[in-house]
Amino acid sequence: MRPIKLKMSAFGPYVEPTTLDFENGLRDEKIFLIHGETGAGKTTILDAMTYALYGETSGKVRDAKDMRSKGVARSEERRVGKE
């Protein structure tokens, strides 16, 4: 399975609605690298993918309910999904 697009909002450090497009710019590459500084949200991307598919985070290190962004109003809904 290959990710195409991932939409997140109020999930971990992704407070604002964010869409990651894994299709555009990768051409026909078979593999890709998610890289960035420590604390940039790389593992959160994997957690969001796992949450969208199975309703829980990857590796069972963090609980899904703890993935809600701390900087959003209580009325703001946590969202993760595909486009």
RAKADA-V759518 format. One record per pair of residues at least 6 apart in sequence whose C-alpha atoms are under 6 Angstrom apart, sorted by the first residue. I is the first residue (numbers start at 1). GAP is how many residues later the second one is. Records with the same first field share a line. If there is no record, write none. Layout:
# RAKADA-V759518
I->GAP ; GAP
This chain:
# RAKADA-V759518
4->18 ; 19
5->15 ; 16 ; 17 ; 77 ; 78
6->13 ; 14 ; 75 ; 76
7->11 ; 12 ; 73 ; 74 ; 75
8->9 ; 10 ; 71 ; 72
9->6 ; 7 ; 8 ; 69 ; 70
10->58 ; 59 ; 68
11->56 ; 57 ; 58 ; 67
12->55 ; 56 ; 57
15->54
47->10 ; 11
50->7 ; 8
51->6
52->28 ; 29
56->8
57->7
